[in-house]
Amino acid sequence: MDVHVDTLLNRLRLGHEAPEQLNLSDPVHTPFGGALLYPLQATVCSPMEAASVLGIARCLLELGAPPNIAWCGVDGCHTPLSRALCLGNLQLAQLLVEAGADCTFALLRTDLLERSCFDPLLVGWLLDRGADPAAPLQRSSGGQPYTAALACPTDGRGACAPRCRCPPVPAVGLLLSKLQQELHVSRQLSKLHAAAGSGQEAWLLRRAAGCLQRLLAAGAAPAGAPDASGTVVAAVSAMQPADWGAVRSAAFQPPEWTPEKHYLFPRRFREAAREVLLVARRGFSLPANPEAGSPGSAAQEANRCCGAQKHATAWWLDGGIVLCIIKQLAPSAAHAGADRTAQPWEPSC
């Protein structure tokens, strides 16, 4: 059905119904022979006020518009979720997440990191809502939109050939690759502006280090982990030694959970840790066991070894033991023993 996107958005903004034969999964025409846009894409990118954009997007989602469409344009490769986050519209982003938007795709398969200048708060926002940085990240294939950092190295067009079996790319390697490219672009642009200095690069490095900390806290493999794709080696080799030195610690060392670093971890883990601390503070009761109170019993000996102490009718765990338990359950604990020594492919700082 031949419908202009502006006409469709205006109908929805004024409270009219969408045409019955309109397929919201297909792009529609823009005025004056412009490019085709998905209705939800046009809504997210619209310059209308945030309240109108939110209302139209809610209407489109209720009508069945897919929340995980992807496109590439002058603003990079995006999904509605990644574009809403780049524009700072968190209400719209939350609406898209509730409608089933893929947080992992928005974080790692779009240009969100570059367009947001590696904003660690946006990375944390997506991790809090289920983005999985430890999931296998395959190269782009099938002609679908992709971020340039995931282009297949064996195919000049960027998409994996049918017989190509590229190994998955780690999230840390992807971020380092994006960071290296952005630093290169920033330095090339600074040559065109006499007033530009190194402040922009230092700012990017600090923000990228914050993103790396959050990815590792959520369970992503560190830079020293085995990487069959070679993404980490390629990105680090192309970076200047000083740049790599600024982010090396954040890329190699998964943060250990402490009360001071609690904010770095995903919301689901933070809530579970809070519950453990509350239970330990309030005490807990155990099922009645006739042998538990007998001197020298196995139950009493186990409680003594794990630091449990009985007061009246409740039990408490030693505070140090509670903190140790939470630290071992943190997502980053799986890579706590990763090799942090200098690798042969690292540039000397």
C-alpha positions in Angstrom: 0.0 0.0 0.0 1.4 3.4 -1.0 1.5 5.5 2.1 3.8 8.4 2.9 5.4 8.2 6.4 4.5 11.8 7.3 0.9 11.2 6.5 0.8 8.1 8.6 2.5 9.8 11.6 0.1 12.8 11.4 -2.9 10.5 11.3 -1.7 8.7 14.5 -0.7 11.9 16.2 -4.3 13.3 15.7 -5.8 10.1 17.0 -6.9 8.6 13.7 -6.6 4.9 12.9 -3.9 3.5 10.6 -4.9 2.2 7.2 -6.2 -1.3 7.5 -4.0 -2.8 4.7 -0.8 -1.2 6.0 2.0 -3.7 6.9 4.0 -2.1 9.7 6.9 -4.5 9.1 7.5 -2.9 5.6 9.1 0.5 5.0 6.9 3.3 3.7 7.6 6.2 1.4 8.9 9.6 2.6 7.6 12.8 0.8 9.2 14.0 -2.4 10.6 10.7 -3.4 12.8 10.2 -0.4 14.1 7.0 1.0 11.8 4.3 2.5 11.5 4.3 6.2 9.9 1.9 8.7 7.1 3.6 10.5 8.7 2.9 13.9 12.0 4.1 12.6 10.5 7.4 11.3 8.8 7.9 14.7 11.9 7.4 16.7 13.9 9.7 14.5 11.1 12.3 14.2 11.9 15.9 15.4 8.5 16.0 17.1 8.3 16.7 20.9 9.0 13.6 23.1 5.4 13.2 24.3 4.1 12.9 20.7 6.9 10.5 19.7 6.1 8.4 22.7 2.4 8.3 22.0 2.8 7.4 18.3 5.4 4.7 19.1 3.0 3.2 21.7 0.3 3.1 19.1 2.5 1.5 16.4 3.7 -1.2 18.9 0.1 -1.9 19.8 -0.7 -2.3 16.1 2.0 -4.9 15.7 5.1 -2.9 14.6 8.2 -5.0 15.1 10.5 -3.4 17.8 13.7 -5.0 16.5 13.9 -3.6 13.0 17.4 -2.5 12.0 18.6 0.0 9.4 21.8 1.8 8.3 21.9 5.5 7.4 23.9 8.6 7.8 23.5 8.3 11.6 25.0 4.8 11.6 23.4 1.4 12.1 20.6 1.4 14.6 17.5 -0.3 16.0 14.7 1.8 17.4 16.1 1.1 20.9 19.6 2.2 20.2 18.4 5.3 18.4 16.1 6.3 21.2 19.0 5.9 23.7 21.3 8.0 21.5 18.7 10.7 21.5 18.3 10.5 25.3 14.7 9.5 25.2 14.7 7.0 28.1 10.9 6.8 28.3 10.7 5.7 24.7 13.6 3.2 25.3 11.8 1.7 28.2 8.6 1.4 26.2 10.6 -0.5 23.4 12.2 -2.8 26.0 8.7 -3.7 27.4 7.6 -4.4 23.9 10.4 -6.9 23.4 13.3 -4.9 22.0 16.6 -6.8 22.0 19.0 -5.1 24.4 22.0 -7.2 23.4 21.5 -6.3 19.8 21.2 -2.6 20.6 24.3 -2.7 22.7 26.7 -4.7 20.5 25.3 -4.9 16.9 24.5 -1.2 16.4 26.6 2.0 16.4 25.2 3.0 19.8 28.7 3.0 21.5 30.2 5.3 18.9 27.2 7.7 18.6 26.9 8.0 22.4 30.7 8.5 22.8 30.9 5.3 24.9 28.5 6.5 27.5 28.9 4.0 30.5 25.5 5.0 31.8 23.8 3.8 28.6 25.8 0.6 28.7 24.7 0.1 32.3 21.1 0.9 31.4 21.0 -1.9 28.8 22.8 -4.4 31.0 20.3 -3.7 33.8 17.5 -4.7 31.3 19.0 -8.0 30.2 21.8 -7.3 27.6 24.2 -10.2 27.7 27.8 -9.3 26.9 28.9 -12.9 27.2 26.6 -14.2 24.4 28.4 -15.4 21.3 28.6 -12.4 18.9 28.6 -13.7 15.3 29.8 -11.7 12.3 27.1 -10.1 10.2 25.6 -12.2 7.5 22.6 -12.4 5.2 22.9 -8.8 4.0 21.4 -7.5 7.3 22.5 -4.2 8.8 25.5 -4.5 10.9 28.0 -2.3 12.7 31.2 -1.9 10.8 33.2 -3.4 13.6 31.5 -6.7 12.9 32.3 -6.8 9.1 33.6 -10.1 7.9 37.3 -9.8 7.1 37.0 -12.4 4.2 34.4 -10.5 2.3 34.8 -7.0 1.0 31.1 -6.3 1.3 31.1 -6.9 5.0 28.7 -9.8 5.2 29.9 -13.3 5.9 29.9 -15.6 2.8 27.7 -18.7 2.9 30.7 -21.0 3.5 32.5 -18.6 5.9 32.7 -19.8 9.5 34.0 -16.8 11.3 34.5 -17.4 15.1 32.4 -15.2 17.4 33.7 -11.8 18.4 34.1 -11.1 22.2 32.3 -8.0 23.5 35.6 -6.5 24.8 37.2 -7.0 21.4 34.3 -5.3 19.7 34.4 -2.3 22.1 38.2 -1.9 21.6 37.8 -2.1 17.9 35.2 0.7 18.0 37.3 2.7 20.3 40.4 2.5 18.1 38.4 3.6 15.1 36.8 6.6 17.0 40.2 7.7 18.3 41.6 7.6 14.8 38.7 9.7 13.4 39.0 12.1 16.3 42.7 12.7 15.6 42.1 13.1 11.9 39.5 15.7 12.6 41.7 17.5 15.1 44.2 18.2 12.3 41.5 20.3 10.6 40.9 22.4 13.7 43.7 24.3 15.2 41.9 24.7 18.5 41.4 21.0 18.9 43.6 19.2 21.4 44.0 15.9 23.1 41.2 16.5 25.5 38.6 14.8 23.3 40.7 11.6 23.1 41.3 11.5 26.9 37.6 12.0 27.5 36.8 9.1 25.1 39.3 6.8 26.8 37.9 7.5 30.3 34.4 6.8 29.1 35.5 3.6 27.3 37.2 2.4 30.4 33.9 2.8 32.3 32.1 0.8 29.6 34.7 -2.0 29.8 34.3 -2.2 33.6 30.6 -2.6 33.3 30.9 -5.2 30.5 33.3 -7.3 32.6 31.2 -6.9 35.7 28.3 -8.4 33.7 30.3 -11.5 32.7 32.1 -10.5 29.5 35.4 -12.3 28.9 38.4 -10.0 29.5 41.0 -9.1 26.9 43.4 -11.8 28.1 40.8 -14.6 27.4 41.3 -16.8 24.3 39.9 -15.1 21.2 39.8 -17.1 18.1 38.5 -14.2 16.1 41.6 -12.1 16.7 39.6 -9.0 17.3 41.3 -8.0 20.5 44.8 -8.5 19.0 43.9 -6.5 15.9 42.3 -3.6 17.9 45.1 -3.3 20.4 47.8 -3.5 17.7 46.3 -0.6 15.9 46.0 1.5 19.0 48.7 3.9 20.2 50.6 2.6 23.2 49.4 5.5 25.4 45.8 4.8 24.4 46.1 1.1 25.3 47.7 2.0 28.6 44.7 4.1 29.6 42.2 1.3 29.2 44.4 -1.8 29.7 43.5 -2.3 33.3 39.8 -2.0 32.6 40.0 -4.4 29.7 42.1 -7.1 31.5 40.9 -7.0 35.1 37.3 -8.0 35.9 36.1 -6.0 38.9 35.7 -7.9 42.1 32.4 -7.2 43.9 32.8 -4.9 46.9 30.2 -2.5 48.4 32.1 0.4 46.8 31.8 -1.2 43.3 28.2 -2.4 43.7 27.0 0.1 41.1 29.0 -1.5 38.3 27.1 -4.7 38.3 23.8 -5.5 36.6 20.6 -4.7 38.4 19.5 -8.3 38.7 22.7 -9.2 40.6 22.5 -6.0 42.7 19.0 -6.9 43.8 20.0 -10.4 44.7 23.1 -9.2 46.7 20.8 -6.7 48.5 18.5 -9.6 49.5 21.4 -11.7 50.8 22.7 -8.7 52.9 19.2 -8.1 54.3 18.7 -11.8 55.2 22.1 -11.8 56.9 21.3 -8.7 58.8 17.9 -9.8 60.0 18.8 -13.4 60.7 17.1 -16.5 59.4 15.5 -19.6 60.9 16.3 -23.2 60.0 13.9 -26.2 59.8 13.4 -28.0 63.1 16.1 -30.7 63.5 16.3 -32.7 66.8 20.0 -33.4 66.2 20.9 -29.8 65.4 21.2 -28.7 69.0 23.0 -31.7 70.3 26.6 -31.0 71.3 29.1 -32.3 68.8 26.4 -33.0 66.1 27.3 -32.8 62.4 24.9 -29.9 61.9 26.3 -27.9 64.8 29.9 -28.4 63.5 28.9 -27.3 60.0 27.3 -24.2 61.4 30.4 -23.4 63.4 32.7 -23.8 60.3 30.6 -21.6 58.1 30.4 -18.8 60.7 26.7 -19.2 61.6 25.8 -18.2 65.1 22.5 -18.8 66.9 20.8 -16.1 68.9 17.5 -17.0 70.5 15.5 -18.5 67.6 17.4 -17.0 64.6 20.8 -17.6 63.0 23.2 -15.0 61.7 26.2 -15.4 59.3 29.4 -13.6 59.9 29.6 -10.4 57.8 32.9 -11.4 56.2 31.5 -14.7 55.1 28.4 -13.0 53.6 30.6 -10.6 51.6 32.7 -13.5 50.4 29.6 -15.4 49.2 28.3 -12.4 47.2 31.8 -11.9 45.7 31.9 -15.5 44.5 28.4 -15.2 43.0 29.2 -12.1 41.0 29.0 -12.5 37.2 32.7 -11.4 36.9 33.8 -14.1 39.3 34.0 -16.6 36.4 36.9 -14.7 34.9 38.6 -13.7 38.2 41.6 -15.9 37.5 42.2 -14.5 34.0 45.8 -13.9 32.9 46.7 -10.3 33.5 50.3 -10.5 32.5 51.6 -8.6 29.5 50.8 -10.4 26.2 53.3 -10.6 23.3 50.8 -8.7 21.1 50.5 -5.7 23.4 52.3 -2.5 22.5 54.8 -1.3 25.0 53.3 1.7 26.9 
